[in-house]
Amino acid sequence: MDCTTALIKKFSCARTKCESIILNVLAPFAMDQIIDELKAVNFATVMIGTSNHKNLKIVPIFIRYFDPKTGVQIKVLEFTNLKGETSDILSSYIIEILTKHKLSHKIIAFTSDNCNTNFGGAARRGTKNVLTILNNNLKTNISGIGCAAHILHNAMQTSTDILPIDVKYIVHKIFQYFYIYTVRVEDKCPTILKSFFSDPVAIIWFHFIQSQLKVVCDTIKRIEGDNKSACKVSEELEWGNSFEELKIFRWTQLINYPTWNDIQKSLIFILQNNKQIGWNVDEDILFDEYNHVVNVINENLKECQNKYVCVEEIWCAIYTILNSKSILINNFWNIVEYSLAMPGTNAAIERVFSITNLLWTGEKNRFLVPTIKSIILLKNRFKKYSCNDFYDFLLTQPKLLNAISPWQKYSNDTFDNKGHDEQLTSTQ
């Protein structure tokens, strides 16, 4: 890195210039691209989460959909701070954003963590929750998908709470005792630790918990990927109110060959729960499309399974094969798109909170919410681009390069006191 230090200083931007380029040029460009992509989408899932950053209530909205050309996509739709997280505030916020981007009629599912505010509890009862309010306002019956990773985490935590030892407390005491010095004298050892390590049964409980935690952690790793669908998660857990009704789409995982009965059940479910889409399907045409797909699966499934890891990649390969033969199967693809658009976890939202904490540190405390939103939007939109790829991409966008140069990029209110005042008063 020493040989490039001088170059970095020469070609880097000051904070104000860099922020204005990201906020007023690159982020709007990325958002326009996302909106253009969403115009071709038939079905999508809205994903939401809440997190606190000092005195701010940060609430991002993501949209997930399946594109047969590019696979499962998760895009940033909004990232802002709200005055609270009641069901009325959250649902109004979601409806406003969906209406703004003309996506209300495309939403088939709502995903968030499993708190009562979002779903009304495990039994899904009551009317003062986000899911119910969304259904009433959107005039539909969207699926409510609780985060399976949260469910597993809470299940393990609840299980350890009923053990005869307080595992969390013991681990905390061990850390507090050894985190500065790895060697401590025995005569000053806390009584709770001395009695714990003198009890052979307690050690057995620790080994038991360790083995169970590995099972849970391995399962969470399998289901928390961005491309994992609700059907895939239902195969891993085999329980849960969120996924029971979605098991009719199990055939999309290609564990077994899809049958015509599977397709009919899936179609009935879609039409009954999404009357707003106005989808008129000729079953004779759908049956012909099904036969085309089955023929491709019979010829190429084993090869695709050896070549690709994710089921979405296999479906993309099937689409490519059919498209190369000029075979249209629009109705069938709508069913596949519907199934793969539904996630099994809210992990994508949780990852954004981690990125936010890495960006918005004590040393970088002058950031405003719009700036963080713009950075996250760019990270999400161009996450597969290396520095060289992004450089080559910019060279193909002369309008974007021209927009970076003029002084107009500084015309946003972000750099006066107004932005700070709005951010500070938004939670009052």
FENPE-V550529 format. One record per residue. N is the residue number from 1. D_FIRST is the distance of its C-alpha to the first C-alpha in whole Angstrom. Layout:
N,D_FIRST  N,D_FIRST
This chain:
1,0  2,4  3,5  4,5  5,6  6,10  7,10  8,10  9,12  10,14  11,15  12,15  13,19  14,20  15,22  16,25  17,24  18,22  19,25  20,27  21,26  22,25  23,29  24,31  25,29  26,27  27,29  28,33  29,32  30,31  31,34  32,36  33,35  34,35  35,39  36,39  37,39  38,41  39,44  40,44  41,44  42,47  43,47  44,44  45,43  46,42  47,40  48,40  49,39  50,39  51,37  52,37  53,34  54,36  55,39  56,38  57,39  58,36  59,38  60,36  61,38  62,37  63,39  64,39  65,40  66,41  67,40  68,41  69,39  70,36  71,37  72,37  73,35  74,34  75,34  76,33  77,37  78,37  79,35  80,37  81,38  82,42  83,45  84,46  85,46  86,49  87,50  88,52  89,49  90,46  91,49  92,49  93,46  94,45  95,48  96,47  97,44  98,45  99,48  100,46  101,44  102,47  103,46  104,49  105,51  106,48  107,48  108,49  109,47  110,46  111,43  112,42  113,43  114,46  115,47  116,51  117,50  118,48  119,51  120,54  121,53  122,53  123,57  124,56  125,59  126,59  127,59  128,56  129,53  130,50  131,51  132,55  133,54  134,52  135,55  136,57  137,56  138,54  139,58  140,56  141,56  142,52  143,51  144,49  145,47  146,46  147,42  148,43  149,40  150,41  151,45  152,43  153,42  154,45  155,47  156,45  157,45  158,49  159,50  160,48  161,50  162,53  163,53  164,54  165,51  166,49  167,46  168,43  169,45  170,45  171,41  172,40  173,42  174,40  175,37  176,38  177,40  178,37  179,34  180,33  181,35  182,35  183,38  184,41  185,45  186,48  187,50  188,48  189,47  190,48  191,52  192,50  193,48  194,50  195,53  196,50  197,49  198,53  199,54  200,53  201,54  202,51  203,49  204,50  205,49  206,46  207,46  208,47  209,45  210,42  211,43  212,44  213,41  214,39  215,42  216,41  217,37  218,37  219,40  220,38  221,35  222,37  223,38  224,35  225,33  226,34  227,36  228,38  229,42  230,44  231,46  232,44  233,44  234,47  235,47  236,45  237,47  238,51  239,52  240,51  241,53  242,50  243,50  244,54  245,55  246,52  247,53  248,55  249,51  250,51  251,51  252,48  253,46  254,48  255,49  256,52  257,54  258,54  259,58  260,60  261,61  262,58  263,57  264,60  265,59  266,56  267,57  268,60  269,58  270,55  271,59  272,60  273,57  274,56  275,59  276,57  277,55  278,59  279,58  280,61  281,60  282,63  283,63  284,64  285,61  286,59  287,61  288,60  289,56  290,56  291,58  292,55  293,52  294,54  295,55  296,51  297,50  298,53  299,51  300,48  301,47  302,46  303,44  304,42  305,42  306,41  307,38  308,37  309,36  310,37  311,41  312,40  313,38  314,41  315,43  316,41  317,41  318,45  319,45  320,43  321,46  322,49  323,47  324,47  325,51  326,51  327,53  328,53  329,53  330,52  331,54  332,53  333,49  334,50  335,51  336,48  337,46  338,48  339,47  340,43  341,43  342,44  343,41  344,42  345,40  346,38  347,35  348,33  349,34  350,33  351,29  352,29  353,30  354,27  355,25  356,27  357,27  358,23  359,23  360,26  361,25  362,26  363,23  364,24  365,28  366,28  367,28  368,31  369,32  370,32  371,28  372,28  373,30  374,28  375,25  376,27  377,28  378,25  379,24  380,27  381,28  382,25  383,24  384,24  385,21  386,18  387,16  388,17  389,20  390,21  391,20  392,22  393,25  394,24  395,25  396,29  397,30  398,31  399,33  400,30  401,28  402,31  403,31  404,27  405,28  406,32  407,32  408,34  409,31  410,32  411,35  412,35  413,37  414,33  415,33  416,36  417,38  418,39  419,37  420,36  421,40  422,41  423,38  424,40  425,43  426,43  427,43  428,46
